[in-house]
Amino acid sequence: MIRLSFCPDRLNGPAIVLVLLVLCGLAASATLEERVVEHTMANGLTLLVMERHHAPIVSVNLTYKVGSVNEHAGITGVAHLYEHMAFKGTRTIGVTDAEKERPVLEELDRIAEALAEESAKGAAADQKRVAALREELNKVSAQADRFVVASELAALYQRNGGVGLNATTGKDLTRYFLSLPANRLPLWAAVESNRMGDVVLREFYKEKNIVLEERRQRTDNSPSGRLYESFTASAFQAHPYGLPVIGWPSDVSALTRSRTEAFFQTYYGPANAVISIVGDVNAKDTIALIERTFGRIPPRAASPGVRTTEPQQQGERRVDVEFPAEPQMLVGFHKPA
């Protein structure tokens, strides 16, 4: 037991100041929830705003209620891949001429899908046709590259004082976040509403290779990565929580741009998103800004939920993963969600 005693006659000036600061901090934390202004738009988007006028900056977080739990065998890794693709731009960002780019991207899709179909035949695949399709894919990819303005989205934010631009994909959520000067919030709203409503999945087939390399580094060639992947697959044998966020290699390799766009249309609409804004802003003005930008995005059909329920585990499960590294161990327990 820890006992606290309060002796006013023994307190000096600094001690009194310290006590007051502690009490003020407790009072501020007690009202933190009350300082958050929540606003729901007609298209279903939820906005959370908290004024914090300590410095002329603002931090923003755009969260989508989608992750690997919304995937299934055959498209594992699609949520994480889309997270990458969202940084490639829109019809007005990251491209020199979107109208001329569009037919080239469509031709790329045609070749890539033909290549995937032929490769799926395994040993029966026509290797000459596979080689010809790969050569054609590289040729058309080079044509598409001529329209790309690399990293224009990141450069736009950097020129305007943005820091910490990044994103994460997990089992349940995908988050995009950034901090920037408060007077640049209108820029963020314009760019991100454009990404939500008009994203273009350019450099798609190149980015798949980057994701596969990321998997090799973080999972295939990592003892802890291999162990965790096997651990979750054993813990959840029916529920999609057992699927790896980064996806199985064969699924990522087989993903097409059209299938990824369909996943985007299903799960990345305004009603499945929450925007959190904290900083040197006025809540009323911020709501009006988000209404002017994100409010123009039409609502979409409700995203389907996960219906699979993990059966109750009957007894202990053990998985051994062999890897040339120091021994590691993971122990986990199921708990109520």
NORUR-V769765 format. One record per backbone hydrogen bond with DSSP energy under -1.0 kcal/mol. NH is the residue of the N-H (numbers start at 1). CO is the residue of the C=O. Records with the same first field share a line. If there is no record, write none. Layout:
# NORUR-V769765
NH: CO + CO
This chain:
# NORUR-V769765
10: 7
11: 8
16: 12
17: 13
18: 14
19: 15
20: 16
21: 17
22: 18
23: 19
24: 20
25: 21
26: 22
27: 23
28: 24
29: 25
30: 26
31: 27
32: 29
35: 31
36: 33
37: 49
39: 47
41: 45
44: 41
46: 273
47: 39
48: 275
49: 37
50: 277
52: 279
57: 55
58: 180
59: 278
60: 178
61: 276
62: 176
63: 274
64: 174
65: 272
66: 64
68: 170
69: 171
70: 67
71: 68
75: 72
78: 75
81: 77
82: 78
83: 79
84: 80
85: 81
86: 82
87: 84
88: 85
90: 93
96: 147
101: 97
102: 98
105: 101
106: 102
107: 103
108: 104
109: 105
110: 106
111: 107
112: 108
113: 109
114: 110
115: 111
116: 112
117: 113
118: 114
119: 115
120: 116
121: 118
122: 119
124: 121
125: 122
130: 126
131: 127
132: 128
133: 129
134: 130
135: 131
136: 132
137: 133
138: 134
139: 135
140: 136
141: 137
142: 138
143: 139
144: 140
145: 141
147: 144
148: 145
149: 94
152: 149
155: 151
156: 152
157: 153
158: 154
159: 155
161: 158
162: 157
163: 179
166: 177
168: 175
170: 173
174: 64
175: 168
176: 62
177: 166
178: 60
179: 163
180: 58
182: 56
184: 181
185: 182
188: 184
189: 185
190: 186
191: 187
192: 188
193: 189
194: 190
195: 191
196: 192
197: 193
198: 194
200: 89
202: 200
207: 203
208: 204
210: 206
211: 207
212: 208
213: 209
214: 210
215: 211
216: 212
217: 213
218: 214
219: 215
220: 215
221: 216
222: 219
226: 222
227: 223
228: 224
229: 225
230: 226
231: 227
232: 228
233: 229
234: 230
235: 231
236: 232
242: 239
243: 240
252: 248
253: 249
254: 250
260: 256
261: 257
262: 258
263: 259
264: 260
265: 261
266: 262
267: 263
268: 264
272: 269
273: 270
274: 63
275: 46
276: 61
277: 48
278: 59
279: 50
280: 57
281: 279
286: 282
287: 283
288: 284
289: 285
290: 286
291: 287
292: 288
293: 289
294: 290
295: 290
297: 294
325: 323
